[in-house]
Amino acid sequence: MKNILITGASGDIGSEIARKFASKDNRLILVYNNSKKKIDYLLDELMEKCEISSYKCDLTDDELISAMIEDIISKYKHIDCLINCAGVSQIKQIQDVTLDDYNFLFDNNVKSTILLTKYVSKHMISAKYGKIINISSIWGNVGASMESVYSATKGAINSFTLSLAKELGYSNITVNAICPGLIEGKMNSFLTDEEKKTLIDSTPLGRTGQGSDIANICEFLCSEKADFITGQIITVDGGLTL
């Protein structure tokens, strides 16, 4: 049985990833911070399909992360797949960005991913096996107006992915990133109908993406079919950034 650790599991993409992995072959470990009701709903939905548990954790707190991973390892012995899906966004012109804004974005998007990966990878190295997937963004590749700091955090995640793939490959651990485009859900709810239409019209496939589109790639990257794939930044945006 594979143990799959998913952060940001209460979000639109994270919950779809959990649904994709819900099978008797997997044990799901869902991590959240504030959205307990959404996690409880997901647990109720999936508990008959797989073994599943949840942890509340502030992923910007080094000590809390360390304690959570040690508890998981003591209970389940190993973590086979880590999917770093937790993240936040913000729309602001650069001249309006405060130090608090900067810390908020980098703590939640970069620091959290690095710290969690640090503690999980230690056990993967011992096991000589592991799959790490970082959910990034197309804006980490091409940048977004009014989202310069957010884009910077996702660019950092892409670089972290490339470096870590080189570092951990000798321990039979693959590290890849997925860069979603316009995905239906709360994170893009700030867009007006006109703005959304403009983006869809600029997308060759002519539609928005779904959380399931990202979950499908996660499933592949965590499977044996992707054992020789590492250090890749995979764009899933319907062609928007072509």
N, C-alpha and C positions, 0 to 999 in steps of 0.2 A: 504494500500500500504506500502510495506517495503522500507525503505531507506537503500541502500547498499553503504558503503564507501569503495573504493578500492584504495590503494596506489600502486605506481609502475605500474599503469594501462597502460603505454605505452610499457611495456616490453612484452616478449613472453608469459610468464605465466599470467601476469596481464591482458593482452588484451583478452586472452582466458577465464579468469574468468569473465570479463565484458560481453563477448558474451554469456556465459552460463546463466548469470542472466538477460539478456535482454528480459524482458517480460512486459506485461501490469500490472502485479502484483508488479513490482519493480520500484523504482526510483534509477538510478545509479548516484553516485557522484564520479567522477574519479579525482584522485590527481596525478599530475606529477610535475617535476621540469624543465627539460631541453628539453624534446622531444615534443614540441608543435605540430609539423607537424603530428606525429604519433597519438596524442590525437585528433587532428582535423579530421583526417581520420577515427578514431574510432567513433567519434561523428556522422559524416556523415553516417557511416555504420549502426549505431544502433538507430538513432533518430526516425525512423518510428516504431521501435519495443517497445520502452519504453521511459519514461521521463528520460532525461540524462543531466548532467551538468559537468563541469570540474573546477578544481581549480589548479592554479600554486602555489606551496609552497615549500620552503626549509625546509624539515622535520628535519633538525638539529637546527632550530631556534625556541626557545621556544615561543617567542612573536608572530611570524608568525603563528605557529600552533594554539595557543590560539585564535587569531583573526579569523582564518579560521573556526574553530569549532563553535565559537559564531555566525559567519555569516551563517553557515549551519543551526544551530539550529533556528536562527531567521527566516530563510526562510522556513525550512521544519519541524520544531518542534521536530523531534526526529531522532536518528540514531539507526537502528535496528541491523545491522551487520557491523562490522569493519573487513576488511581483510587487514592485514599488509603484503604487497607483495613487497614493495620497498626494494632494497638491491644491494650491490656491491660485487665484488670478486677481488682477487689478487693472482697471482702466484709468490712467492718469497721464497728463502731459508731464514731461520730465521736470519742468520747472516747478511743478506742484508736488513732486515726490518728496516725502519727508524721510528722515532716518528711520522712523518707526515703520514706514511703508517698506523701505528696503529690508530691514531686519525681518519683518513679517514674511515677505516673499522668499528671501533666501533661507530663513530658518525652516519654513514649511516645505519648500520645494527642493532645496539642496542639502542643507544640514541633516534633515530627517532621513533622506535617502542614504547619505554617506554613513551616518551613524548606524542605522539599522543594518546596512550591508556589512559594515565592519563586524558586528557581532554575529550575524548569520554566517558570513563567509568563513569565520574561524572554524565552525563546525563542519561546513562543507569541505574545507581543506582536509580536515581529519578523515572525513568519509571518502575523499577523492572523487566526489561527485556533487554536482549542483547545477541548477539553472537559475539565472538571475535576469529578470526583465524589468527595465525601467520605462515607465510611461512618461514620455517627453511631450513634445508638441512641434508642429510644423514651424511655429514661430521661433523655435530654437535653431532652425535651419536658415530661415529667410528674414526673421524679424517682423514685428508688427508695430505699426504706428499706434501711439497711445499705450503701448504695452512694452516699452523698452526694457524695464527692469524684469518683468515677467519673462520676456524673451531671453534676457541674459541668464536667468535661472535655468531655463531649458537648454540653452547652449552649454551651460556648465554640466548639466546632466548628460548631454551627448558626449562631451569630452571625458567625463568620468567613466562612461560606459566603454569608450574606446581604450582608455588606459587600463581599466580593470580587466578587460578581456585579455590583454597581453599579460597582466600580472597573474591572473588566476588560471589561465589556460593549461599550465603545466600540472595543475591539480584536477584536471578534467572537469572544470567548471566553465560553462558558457555564460557570456554576458552580452545582452542585446538590448536595444532601445526601440520603442515604437513611438512614432510621431503622428498622432491623430490630427486630422484636419477639422472641418466643421462637423461636430458630432451633436446630435440632438440631446438636449439635457440642460440642466440648471446652469452650467458654466457659461453657456452661450445665450442664456435667456435675456441678457442685457441688449441684444441686437434687436433693432426695430424690424418690422416686416420688410421694409425697403432694403435695409442693410443685408438682411438674410437672403433676399431675392438676388441682390447683386452678387453675393458670394456663390450662390447656387448657379447663377448664370455664368459665372467664371469657372465653374467646375465641369470638366469634360463629361463626367458621368451624370451631370444634371440633377444631383440630389445631395442631401445631407447624409452624413454617415450615421450609423447606429452603434450603440455600445457593443452589440454583438459582432460588428465588423472588427473591433479591436480584440474582443475575446477570442475570435477565431484564430488570430495571429498568435495570441498568447498560448492557446492550446497547442498549436503547431510547434512553437519554439520550446515548449516544455516536453515535447514528445521525443522519442528516439529518432524520428525522421529528421530532427534538427540537430543531431549530435555533432555535426561537423560545421555548424554555423555559429560564429561568435564575432563580436565586435562590429555588429551591423546596426545601422540606424535606419529602421524601416519606416518609410512614409506611407501612411494610410489615409489619403485625402481625396480620393476620387479624381486625382489629377489637378487639383487646385493650384499647386505650386509648380506645375510644369513650365 
